[in-house]
Amino acid sequence: MYNFLVKNGITAAMGLGVLIIVIFMVTILTGLKSAGFDSGTDLLQQDMTKINFFNFGLYATFFLCVVALLMMTVGVVWDMIRNFKTGKKFIFGIVGLVVLFIILYSMSKFETGGKWDTLNANFGITEGSSKLISAGIYTCGILLAISALSIVVSEVRGFFK
């Protein structure tokens, strides 16, 4: 199977994509006609309960996203098992990211007073969700700074080599 996918994987993926697009277009066109619409009808002005012919495309998209995520996860785990020496760096990176997030979560505070009380009440933000949001924003900011710094260091090192 591996050799087949290496040799014909892109062709198979393109063929599957074209097949799904053709099926989706057929369901849309036949659904439009059976619901009494033509291709020039503004569907936003119509009763949405009769419009269910887009469901195949949505379900196919969700299914293919789940399959892609599962295959990616299986591939990463398989590669880490086969090449544990390089996979060890990945595991340490993920553990470091989780530790950083936990530290930032414990340092985050729940903002209250003034407009914060109104916003928290309107959007149903609890102390836990506020701390999760803050920790996520801080983690993204730190990762952005680390990546920018690594780009600069890499370019400077490359300049002097």
Secondary structure, DSSP 8 states (H G I E B T S, - for coil): -HHHHHHHHHHHHHHHHHHHHHHHHHHHHHHHHHTT--TT--GGGS-GGG--TTHHHHHHHHHHHHHHHHHHHHHHHHHHHHTHHHHHHHHHHHHHHHHHHHHHHHH-----STHHHHHHHHHT--HHHHHHHHHHHHHHHHHHHHHHHHHHHHHHHHHH-
